[in-house]
């Protein structure tokens, strides 16, 4: 009898929430998960017959479920209490790390990316402009010893080797990150590397191009936040997760920074207003902009074709270059070759974390 009552109550809650979800306006974006939420799918006959509508409506209902974030927390705690060590695409790893699950890579998409960047490389080579790739492993690769036993995780090294076999010039930062894996080089609750991890990669890049990197002790270290919880936390809403610390490293915090070809400029690389928001990592260079230019005091003009891993990497470059340019292909709508010509770029670095690179869809 008791079980029947509980089942009936549970069904009533689900029915009530479903009605609430239908009546309430759809949410377009999840601030916690930093992603667009599913829209109501097309009810075209071909999609219904193929089964696509069924899978899409399931995702839509999950994304638009009322008080979704609270339900995610309840689900996470229940699964953890039952001994499950993954939830929502995140592993509960040792030492408080929440590490993103990396699935198998799409080889067809990698082939398209290879072809696209080969075209860029060949054009640049004809103009005497070198291009290098820095494909950065995420915590799941470098801190694999912290993962639960037998946790499935796609090999990111395979993507690196694939691009290497295609003849690209790669800067391999996996060894240096592995050497420093006992240090705080990845956030515990976010998929990004920390500024310290980015510094080691910066030093490796400088050595790869025959230049001497600045020593770490030349930089001023500023603690920007001590209560950061990022993207992997937001996927599980695990209330007992630790807080991360965001650090800035700079020799000078006075650089003119221009976004999206605007003539208005900031005089710092750190948009500190984001420290009061849920997206604290966006403090680095005003989150993800289509194009960014930093005026420096060194020599040469570097263009970084990038994802968000480059945002904290770039803070180490202004003393080495006259100008540091960054383009995010997800948002850039201009002509890349024209941008390179107009800004007299002298070298190009393609910098992505490996899973994000492999999943990049070209326009």
N, C-alpha and C positions, 0 to 999 in steps of 0.2 A: 504493500500500500504506500509506504513511504517513498519507494523508488518511483511509483507512478506519479505521485504528487510532484516530486522533484523534476521528473521528465516533463510533466505538463507545464510547470513554471518556466523551465528552460525554453520550451517551445514558445510560450507566450512572450518571453523576453526577445527571442529571435524574431518573432512575427512583428512585435512592437518596434524593434529596431529597424526591421526592413521597411515598415510603413514610414517611420521617421526618415529613413534614408531616402525613400522615394520622394517624400514631401519636401525635404530640405534641398536647397540649391547645391549643385555639385561643387566640390573644392577643386581648383585647378592645380594647386601646388602644395606640397607638404613641406613646411618650414623645417620640421624635424628631420625628414629623410632627404631633404635637398634634391627633390625630383618632382617632375610633373606627374600628376595622378591620372589614372585611366579615365577616358571619356566614354560615354555611352556608345557602344559599337553600332555600326551600320547593320540594319536588318535585311540587307539584300539577300535574295533567295540563294545565290551561289555561296555566300558566306555561311548561311544556315546549313545548307546541304553538305558543305565541306567540313563542318565542325568548327570553323574559325569563330563563328558567333558564340558558340557555347563556351569556348575557352576565354574569349574576350569579355563576355558578360560576367564570368566568374572573377576575373581580375578586376573588372569595374566594381562589382559588389564589394570585393575585399578592400579596394582603395577608398570607396565612398561610404564605408560602414560608419555609422555615427559614433563619435568618440573613439575613433580608430586608435589613437595613440594610447589611450588608457587600456583598451583591450589588448594591444600589443604588449604592454607591461605585464598584464595578468597572464597572458599566454607564455611570455618569457619566463616568469617566475615559476609557473606550473611545470614547464618543460625542464627547467634547471633542477627543480626539486625532485623530479622523477629520474634524474641522472643523465638527461640528454645534454650533450655538450655543443650543440649547435642550434641556432634558431634564426629564422629570417635571413639566411645567407651569411651568418656570422658564427665563428667558433668562439666558445669561451675557453681561452687559452691560459697558460700559466702566468702568474705574477700580475693578474688583473687585465691582461691584454684581451681585447675584443678584435679578432682578426677576420677580415673579410674572406669568405670562401671564393676561390678562383676556379671556375669551371673550364672545361676543355675549350680550346680556341677554334675559331672558324678559319680554316685554311684558305677558303675562297676569298674571304675578306682580307686576309693577310696578303694574298696575291695581288689584290687590287691596290692595297696600300703600297706594296713593293713597287708596282708599276708607276704609281703616282709620284712617289718620292724619287724613283730612278729618273723620271722625266725632269724633275727639278734639279737633281744632281748633275745630269748631263748638260743642262742649260747653264748652270752655274760654272761648271768645269770649263766650258767654252769661254767664259769671261774671267777665268782665273780666280774664282771665288770658291774656297773649300767648303764642303758641307760634311758634318759629322752627325752621327746619331748617338744619343745617350738614352738608352732604354733602361729604366730604373726598376729593379725588383721591389715588390712590396713586402710588407712584414711577413706574409705567409711563406715567402721564399727564404728570406734572410734569417728569420726567427722561427724556422720550422721546428726547432727543438721545443718550442713552447706550445705547439699544437697538441690537441688530444691525440692519444695513440690511434693509429690507423685512420686518421682523418684524411679523406680524399682531398687532394689539392693538385691542380694541373701544374705541370712543370713550366715555369716561366723561362727557364734557360733555353727551352726549345724554340721560343719566339726569337730570342737573342741570336741563337745559332742559325735560325732560318734567315734572318736579315744579313747576318755575316756571310753566309753561303751565297747570298745574292750579290755580294761584292761591295756592300756599303762599308764605309769607314766608321767603326763603332768605338765609343769610349766605354770600356767595361768598368763599371763601378761596383759590381757585385763583390769582387775580392776585398776592396777597401771597406765596404759596408759590413762584410762578414767579419773582417778583422776587428771591427769596432762594435760587434753585435751585443756586447755586454754593456754598452753605453746607451744613453737615451737618444736613439737615432730614429725611432718611430713612435708616434703617439700611441697610447694604449686604447683610446676610444675613437680613433679617427684613422682613415686609410692613408693619410699623408705621412711623409717623413718629417722629422723635426728640423729646425734650423741647423742643429748640429750634424744631422745626417746629410743635409744639403751642403754643409761646409766641406765635408770629406769628399763629396762628389765634385764640388768646385775645385778643390785642390788637385784632384785627379785630372780634371779637364785642363787646367792650366799646364800641368806637366805634359799632357798629351799633345798640346799645341806648341810645346817648347818654351813656355813662359814659367816664371817662378810665382807660385801663389803666395798671397799674404799669409803670414802665420796667424793661427787662431787668436793668439794673445795680442795681436795688433788691433783687434776689434773690440769695441765697447759692447758688452752684453747687457741687454735691457730685458727684464721680465715684463712682458706685456699682459699676461693673464695667468692666474693660478687656478682658475675654475672652468677650464675648457673641457667640454665633452662634444665629440664630433660625429662624423657620419656613421661609424659602426655602432656607436652608442644609440644613435637615433633610429637605427634599424631594429633594435631590440628593446629600447627604453628600460634597460636593466638598472633599477634604482641603486644597486650596491656597487656599481662600477666606480672606479677611481676618477679623480679629476686630473686632467693633463695641464702642463705648464707650457705656455707659448713664449719663446724667447726671440728677441731680435738681435742681430749682430751687425754692427756698422762701424766703419772708420769715421765717416761723416754722415750725419742724419740730415744734411742740407743739400738735397739734389732736386733740380727741377724735373717734374714728372708730368707728362702729357698723355691724355687718354683719347683714343679715337680721333686723332688729328685735330683735337681742339687746341685753340690758342691759349686757353686758360690752363694754368698749371698749378699743381701742388708742389710744395717745397720739401716733401718727405716721401719716402717709399712706404710709409705705414699709415693706413687710414684708420686711425685709432677710434673713430666713432663706431666701428664694427665691434669693438671690444664690449660694447653695451648691448649687442644683439646676440641672437642665437648662433649666428654664423661668424664666430670669432676668427677662424682661419682667414677670412676675407680681409683681415687687417693688412695682409701682405698685398700691396699694390692694388688695393681697391677691388678685390675679388677677380673674377675672370672678365677681362675687357677684350673687345675685338682686336685692338692694337694699343700698345703702350710704348712710350719712349722715355728713357731716363737719361738725363745729361750727366756725364761723368767727367773725370779728370785724367783719363788714361789715353791710350792710342787705339785707333781702329773702331769700327762700328759693327757690332755683332747683332744678328737677328736670331732670336730664339722662336722656333715654331713649336708650340707648347700646349700642355695641359696645365692643371693647377699645381703640379709638382714644381714647375718653374717659378712660381710666384715667390717662394721663399729662397730658391736658388739664386735668383737675380739680385738679391740684396748684397751679395758678395762681389758683384762685378763693377760697380761704378768707378772704383779707383783704378781699374785695369783698362777701361775703354772710354773713348770719347763719348760714345753713345751706346746704350743698350736698348735694342728694340725687341718687342715681343708681339707675336701674332697668334691668336687662338682661332684655328680654322673652323671651330664650331659657330663662331659669331662673325668672322671676317667676311665681308662681301665684296671686297675690292679685288684687284688683280695683283697676285703675289709678285710676279716678275716686275711689274711696274713699281710696286712698293720698294723692291730691292734696288731698282735703278734710281728712283727718286730720292732715296735716302743714302745712296752711296755705301751700301752695305759691303763689308770686306770679308765677313765669314758668317756661316749659317750653322746653327746647332738645332737639331730636332730633339726635343726633350719631352718624354712622356714616361709615366709609369707603364710597365709592360702590359698589364691587363687592359688599361684604358687605351693604349695604343692599338692593341689587337682588336678592340671593339669599335674603334673609330670608324664612323660611316662617312664617306666622302659625299659632298653635295653633287 
